[in-house]
Amino acid sequence: MSHNPLLEHHTLPPFEAIRPEHVVPAIETIIAENRHAIDALTAQDEISWATLAAPLEALDDRLSQAFSPVSHLNSTMNSDALRQAYQQCLAMLSEYSTWVGQNTALFAAFERLKASDEFATLDEGQRKSIDDTLRNFRLAGVDLPDDKKRRYGDIQARLSELGNTFSNQLLDATQAWDKSLDDATRLEGLPESALETLKAYAEAKDQTGYRITLDVPSFLPVMTFAEDRELRREVYTAFVTRASDQGPNAGDNDNAPIIEETLALRQELARLLGFETYADYSLETKMADSPQQVLGFLDDLAERARPQARDDVAELKAYASDSLGLETLEPWDVGFVSEKLRQARYAISQEQLRPYFPAPRAVDGLFSVVGRLFGVTMAENPEAPRYHPDVRYFDVLDNGQPIAGFYLDLYAREGKRGGAWMDVCRTRRLRADGELQLPVAYLTCNFTPPVAGKPALLTHEEVLTLFHEFGHGLHHMLTRQTVADVSGISGVAWDAVELPSQFLENFCWEREGLDLIAGHVDTGEKIPDELLEKLQAARNFQSAMQMMRQVEFSLFDLRLHHELNAPSASDVQALLDEVRAQVSVVPSVAFNRFQNGFGHIFAGGYAAGYYSYKWAEVLSADAYSAFEEAGIFDAETGQRFRQEILERGGSREAAALFEAFRGREPSIEPLLRHSGIVSQDAA
């Protein structure tokens, strides 16, 4: 093509110039050129960091800069043409990644670099990068015979395709169901903000009245506030049967065959590489030593939380029966009854808090919290290229100098996948020309968008999500590493990567933090003491119940990848039922197909790693306890966290970084205390 923006160097992606027809030719060209360049690198007589590792990093970065905006647009501005181009590229990228990972000449060159006199003179990040690279070669099957190498490549290509298909089918299934209502009669109980959202959803389809969808800004208010029990049941059923053989769209976009094939291929891949199970393979790059250690960790959490969780549910059932006339507590009642009980006990609801969290104020408050903790400031750059009018771009400044940047994409819209995430746009690295490439992050949420010219009002839960994703962003943006493989979140053990994100959430519960974050939309008033006391008192409402839910997901994921070789859909369901019988405390129904929407493990990189959320929460709660001891905005503690955790990225093992910050190994006690779970010895 005469002009392809994806083949040109840009400081930031030229979103407005990128077209679906640019994607495949650009990726084909870069991969072909990279192959030739790697052949030349391995043909050299002299091997050094400057002649091998640095140029290979530059090749990787060029490919990343071309594909990163494509991948991000596929998640946030999905279209048929872009989806098709993206899908084509996945196969090419998988084949190329396998070719690199199994390149014996490249592996031998890195082994020579590791054995060279130069290795001892390299800095910590460079040495860790080489060690990780050699490990990754082995995990890519570099030592396998040729027939098994080919099979490895076929499996990886197919797994990449399956993950994308799972994600696409879940998105399509989510958008395939809606319910239109002529008036608000059946929406009694929903707050005005939710009604405005449902009205806007109808208007987006040129309809009058109200339109319920399965997107979170619609789904959650219905499940939490709708007095109409039958409506809750209908919406719940549609949500938990997405992409499955059950529910109103049974058989459409069914992810069960995708799950079956994915699990069988993962186990085959693990055995090819000499691992007993995929869980063993997955943990090779994580902090945890073995599946048994993870299972023990989860069992311990379950034992500690179960008694209190059972009390939570008993209380919920009693309230449902005594106060609401519900003789049985069904799954579609849990959110509704929980909110009623929360309001009865604490006289507080998420809706009461919304006026104190207009999105612009919450974002400014987030920046203030981060500024006080780590000494950086954020400056919006309206001239930066953007991919949607809602998206904003900011520079991160340290002593007035830019050190990073990020895109902030807060609101739900059609064609944008659900959830919230941080992703890499640019990685901090020292280029061959001596110039420092600054890190850039994508920060994406799915909050209820502003309606009728008013600012979006966030729930406290949404503010926590905003802080969580920004914590990931800080890990990426405040790194001081100059080697891409260990820069930011790269090279960080997966079960430690949630540490900064969960850590930052804590400041949304403290008066000092909330005074920066919250201000009434009409008056700018701080959260009154009485309301703050209620918020803090309600913090651990049903926390044991929520912990058991996370343990359930984690156990299901790990056992799925550790016990079953080639499970059928019914085997998967049977295992989930068994795990639920072991640890679940809330009611469930036979038609729930949670697994068919479990994108974290089937399309999001968390396979045999979902436990990471709880594992890292031990680290984050303990890290925050250092601030509780010193003062939550203590400058010295903030700088130490920045230097020992955020700046070091993946240059050192996560356990060593934590101990350098905390001065000891992590303790589970702060997590239990923060969760309001009474510590007791596990049975």
Buried (B, 14 or more C-beta within 10 A) or exposed (E): EEEBBBBEEBEBBEBEBBBBEBBBBBBEBBBEBBBEBBEEBBEEEEBBBEBBBBBBBBBBBBBBBBBBBBBBBBBBBBEEEBBEBBBBBBBBBBBBBBBBBBBEEBBBBBBBBBEBEBBEEBEEBBBBBBBBBBEBBBBBBBBBEEEBBBBBBBBBBBBBBBBBBBBBBBBBBBBBBBBBBEEEEBBEBBBEBBBBBBBBBBBEEEBEBBBBBBBBBBBBBBBBBBBBBEBBBBBBBBBBBBBBBBBEBEEBBBBBEBBBBBBBBBBBBBBBBEBEBBBBBBBEBBBBEEBEEBBEBBBBBBBBBBBBBBEBBEBBBEBBBEEBEBEEBBBBBBBBBBBBBBBEBBEBBBBBBBBBBBBEBBBBBBBBBBBBBBBBBBEEEEEBBBBBEBBBBBBBBEEEEEBBBBBBBBBBBEBBBBBBBBBBBBBBBBEEEEEEBBBBBBBBBBBBBBBEEEBBBBBBEBBBBBBBBBBBBBBBBBBBBBBBBBBBBBBBBBBBBBBBBBBBBBBBBBEEBBBBBBBBBEEEEBBEEEBBBBBBEBBBBBBBBBBBBBBBBBBBBBBBBBEBBEBBBEBBBEBBBEBBEBBBBBBBBEEBBBBBBBBBBBBBEBBBBBBBBBBBBBBBBBBBBBBBEBEBBBEEBBBBBBBBBBBBBBBBBBBEBBBBBBEEEBBBEBBBBBBBBEEEEEE
